[in-house]
Amino acid sequence: ESIGRIERIIRSAGKITLRSTVDEHLGVSVAPGNDGIYLAIDDGGEVHTAILHDPSVEFDATADDEQLSSNGRAIILGTSVEEPEARNFFIKIGANIPDTARLVRVIPHVIHLSDTSGTKTVEFPYGQRPPGILAKWWQASRPFAYTASVTPMLLGAVLAWYLQVDTVSWWLLPFIIAAGVFYHAGANLVSDYFDYKRGVDRFRTMGGSRVLTDGYLAPRAVLFGGLILFLAGTSLGLWMVTLRGTPLLWLGIVGLIGGFFYGGWPIEFKYRGFGETVIFTLFGPLMVIGSFYVLTGSFSRDVFFISLPVGFLVAAIVQANNLRDIADDATAGIVTISNTFGQSFAAIEYYAMVISAYIGVIIMIAFGVLPFWTLIVALSILPASKVVNVIRSAGGTHTSDLAIIDQMTAQVHLLFGVLLMIGIVLGKLI
């Protein structure tokens, strides 16, 4: 009954007064949908700009003796041509909107319905209540990806034990992991901000944490949060520099530049075809060597070589993401190896990265760098082959089957890393 009443008021009103954190906007075209309330606004206009600044909105609609008022979050969609399903909501109520109009989905938190008999409050009739503030920031940091940074840092620690270094400062390991995760989370937030600003992450795309595309957090808040995390990681890093010296400072500078400018302006590595290279460097050699150095105060050639297979697989995660997003990245004007040379070449590059990880282990066993027990990494070949089969079955066209190949590759990376460490430990104990 309440939803029917809401739809009747909106349909009769046709226009609403929208209030953003920037200004009040009169006469905004509106239509009721089956999963929210839809707006038609000028593409690049003041309402569009205001929602990009902060997705939190309030609005009022009046029809005869009834009034509706609500607050909620606004999710920017495509133009009316790009969003035919959303445009149909306007067609159903006889509203004529231009092809260039930008459509917006508003998900109400609470709706107040008023008439001569009083006011009735309806809680969020179009879905679940949005997550709390801590849950939003947790989602924004993309914690599911932390294994990509924790795994190489733990590998550095295992190698410090395996190579029988005289003095290992094990008490520093929690601080190493904290600094690395702070940098990783900060890079995720900064990347989300610039992806959103560039139009890379949109409501219909699959990338990012979705806190911006779903209207959970304001863009500036996400950028500021990323800078705070980088500051926290840098503070820990500088403290460890006082313990270990200048070499760690240079490693930290490389990490800071690579992490922030991976997606951050003005360098934007990942938009210029260097995404795989940067991630390989940061989450392969840099993290393994950095962890080993902080713990031991020394460098080792073997540590560098052993870090390479882990680097290949973490780069494969990025390659899987780029392979999946070829069309979306090209639309947003992003240059990647995948959309430059096409899906067939991108698939071959992915296969080469994955195969190189296993071949690298075999070569290092042959030269005595790794113990024979590290062949246990072969147990991760089965899940790796499943990803390869998904890519091969997709052929030369993009299909929905590719939607989770980045997550599948991340699982292979984690399993490979854990098995590699187990093999190193067994090689020392047996």
N, C-alpha and C positions, 0 to 999 in steps of 0.2 A: 504493500500500500504506500509506504513512504517513498520507495523508488519511483513508483508511478507518479506520485505527486511531484517529485523532483523533476522528472522528465517533462511533465505537463507545464510546470512553471518555466523551465528553460526553453521549451519549444514555443511557448506563447511569447516570451520576452524577446528571443532572438538576439538580444544584445545584453551585455553585462558591464558593470563597472568593475574594473580590475585594479587592485592596489598592489603594487610591488614595493620593495624597499627603496626604490628610486623615486616613484611618483604615482599619481592616480591616473588611470587611463579609462576614458569614457568610450562607450559604444563599441566594445569589442565583440565581434561576431562569435556566437556560441551555439553548440549543438550537443544534445545528450548522446552518450555512447553506452555500449554495454559493459565497458570496463573503465569508465571515467567520464569526464566532461571535456569536450573538445573545443578549442578556440581556433579561429582563423585570423592571423595577424600579418602585417606587412613584413616581408622578408628583409631583414636588416633594419627595420624600423625601431622606434623607441621602445615598444613593448618587447620585441625580440632582444634588444640590447639589455633591457632591464632584467629579463629572465636569465640571460647568460650571466649577468652579474650576480644574481641570487635567485634560485628557483622557488623560493618561498613566496606564495601569493595569497591574497584574500580577494573575494569577489562577492558582489551582490547582484541579484536578478529580481525584477518585480513584474508580476502579471496580475492584472485586476486587483483584488484585495489580498493577494498572497505575495509574500516576499521570501526569498531564499538568500541566506548569507553563509559563507563558508571560508575556510582556509585550507591550504594544501600545498602540494609541490607540483611544479610544472615541468613537464618533460617535452623538450623540443623535438619534433619529428621532421620529416622532409616537407617538400612543397605538396600542394594538393594533387599534382600530377604524380608525384612519387609515392603518395600514400592513398591509393584508391579506396581502401577499406574505410579509412577515417573520413575521406571526402563523402562517402555514401551517407554518413550520419547527417551531413548538411543537406544533401540532396533529399533525404527523407522528410525533412521539415521545410522543404521548398526554398532553402537559402542558396543564393547564387554567389559563389566565391570564385575569384580569379585563379587561373592556373598557377600564378606566381605566389599565391598566398602561402605563408608558412603555417603549418598546422601544429598545434600544441595540445598535448594530453595533460589534463589536470586531474590529479588523484586527490580527492578531498580527505582531510583527516576527520573533521566534524562538520556536519551541515545543520544549520538552524532554519526551521521552517516556521513562518509566522503568518497568522491571519487574524481575523476579528476575534477568534476564540482563544488565542494565546500563541505561545511558542513551543515548538517541539524540537528536541535535539536528536539527530540521527548520527550514529558513529560510523564513519568510514564504510558505506555500503558497497563499495566497488572492489573490495579486496582486503588483504590483511593490513593491520596497522603497521606503519613503517618502523624499522628497528630503532632502538634507543641510540643516544649519541655515541656511547662507547662502541656499540656494535657497528655503527656507521664508519667510525674511524678504523676499526679492526678490519672491516671489509675493504676500506680504501687502501690499507697497507698491503693487501693481497698476501696474507700469511701462508696460503697454500704453496707459494713460490719460495718460501724461506729455505727449503731443502737445497735449492740451487746454490745458496751461499754457505749454509751450515756444513754441507757435505765436504766441500774442499777445505774448509777450516779444520774440520775434524781429521781429514786426511793428512794435513800438515802436522797435526798433533801425533797421529799414529806413526808418521815417518820420523818424528823426533825421537820416539821410543825405539823404533825399529833400527835406526842407524846408529844407535848407541852413542849419542852425543853425551859428552861428559856431564854437563849441567843443564837440566831442563827445568824451567820455572813454571811448573804445572799450575801454580796459583794464578797465573795470568790468563789461562785458557778461557774462563768465563768472560773476561773483559775483551778478549779477542773476538769471541762470538758476538757479544753485545755490540761492539763497534761495527762489525761486519753487517749485522742485521739492521742496525740503525741506517747505515749507508744504503743497504738494499731497499728498505722500506721507504727511505727518503727519495731514492731514485724512482720507485713505483709511483709515489704521489706526484712528483714533478713531471714525470712522463704522462700521467693521467691528465694533468692540468694542460699541458701543451697539446696533447692529442685532442682534447675537448675543444680548445681554442681554435685549432686548425681544422676542426670538423672531421677529424679522423674517427673518433669515437662518437657514434650517433646511436639513437634509440634502437635501430635495427641491426647494428653491427655487433660483433661478438667480443671485441677486445676490451681491455681495461677492467677496472674494478666495478664500473657501472654506478658508482656513487654520484657522479656528475650527470651522466646521461639519464639516470633515474631521479635526479633532483634531490638527492639526500643531503648533499653538502654544497656550499657555495664554492665556485672556482678559486677565488682568492684565499679562502680558508684552506683548501687543499694545497695550494702552492705554499702558503705560510707553514702548514704542517710539515711539508717536505723539507723546507729550509730548517725548521726546528730539529728534525731528525738528522739532517746533515751536520748541524751544529753539535748535536749530542755525540755523533760518531767522531767528528773531528776533535772534540774535546778529549774523548778517551784516547784517540790516536796520538794527540800531542803529549798527553801524559805518558804514554808508552814510549814516545820518542825520547823523553827525558831519561828513560831507563835503558833504551837500546841504541840511541844515537841517530845520526843523520841518515843512514841508509833507509831506515823505516820512514823518515819524513818523505823521501822521494817516492817510496811505494804508496804512501798515503796521498800524495799530490796526484799521482796517476789515478788512484781510485776515486778521488773527489772529482777530478775533471771528467773522467770517463762516466761516473755515475750520474752527475748532474747534467752534463751535456749529451748524454746518450739520447735523451729526448728534449733537452732544454735548449732554448734559444741563447745565443745565435748559432751554435755549431750544429746541433741536432744530428748527431751521428746516424741515428737509425733512419732518418728521413733521406739520407744521402748515400745509402747502400753500404754503410759500414757497421750495421747493427750486429751481424754475426761476429765480425772481427773484434769489436769492442767487448762483447759479452764473453767471447772465448778468452780474451786477455784478462778481463777482470775476474771472472768466476772460475778460471782455470789456473794458469801460472801465478797470477798476482795473489790470489787468496791462499793458495797452498804454500807458496814461498813466504808470504807475509806471516802466516800463522807459524810456520816452522821457524822463521827468523825471530819473531817475538819470544817464542818459547826457548830458543837455544842461543840467540845472539850470533848465529852463523848462517852461512849459505851453503848449499850443496847442489852440485850439478845433477845428481840423481833425483833430487826433489823436483827440479825443473822438468826432467823427462817424465817422471811419474805423474806430474800434473796435467800432461797433455791429453791423455784419454778422457779425463773428466772434462777438460775444456772442450774437446770435440763434441761431447754429448750435450753440454749446456748450450753450445752454439747451435746444436741440432734442434733444441727447444725453440730458439728464435726462428730458425729456418722453417720449422713446422708452422709456427705462427704466421710467418710471411707467406708461406705456401697456401695456407688457408685463406688469407686475407688479400690475395692478389687483386681481385676486383675492387674491394673497398679501398685499398691503398692507392690504386691507380686513380680512382675517382677523387681522392683527397689530394692528389698531386705528390704522393710520397714515392721516392725512388728506392726500390729494393732490388736485389739480384733476382728475386722471383718474378716481379712484374716487368723487369727489364728484359730478361731472356726467356720468359715463359715458363709454364708449369712443368713441361717435360724436363727442361734443364734444371729447374728448381728441385724436382724430385730426385734427379741424379745427384745433385749436390747434397741433398739430405742423406741419400744412401751412402755417399762417400764419407760423410762425417761420422755416421754410425759405424761403418765398417772400420774406419781408421782407429776408432777407440779400441776395438778388439785386436786388430793387427798390432797396434802399439804395445799392448800388453804382451802379446806373443814375442815380439822383437825384444822387449826388455827382459823377458824370461830367458831368451836365448843368449843375451849378453850378460846375464847375471845381475841385472839391475833390480829385478823383482824375483821373489821366490816362486818355485813351481806351483805352490798352492794358489797363487792368484789366478790360475786357470779357472778357478771357481766362478769367475765373472761370466763364464759360458752359460751359467744358469739364467742370465738375463737375456740371452739370445731369443728365447721364445717370445717374451713380450715385445722385444724389438722387432721381431719378424711380423708380429701382428700389425704394428704401425706401418711397416713397409707394405704389407698386403692391402691395408686400407688405401694407401696412396696409389698403389698400382691399380686397384679396382676402380679408383676414381678416374683413371685414364687421363686424357688431356683436358678434361673439363672440371670446373669446380662443382662439387656436390656437397650436400649436407653431411655426408659421411666424414668429411674432413674437419668437422666442427670441433672435435676434441683431440686432434692429433698432437697438439702442443701439450695437453695434459697427459696424454699417453706417453709422450716422449719424456716428460718430466718424471714420470714413474720409472721409466727405464733408467734415466740418469741416477735417480735415488738408489734403485736396486743395484745397479752397476757399482756405484760408489761404495755402498755398504759391503757388497761382496768383495770388492777390491781390498777394503780395509780388513775384512775377515781373513782373506787370503794372506795378507801381509803379517797379521798377527799369528796365524797358523805356521807361516814360514819361519817365524822367530821361535815359536814354542816347540815345534816338532823337529 
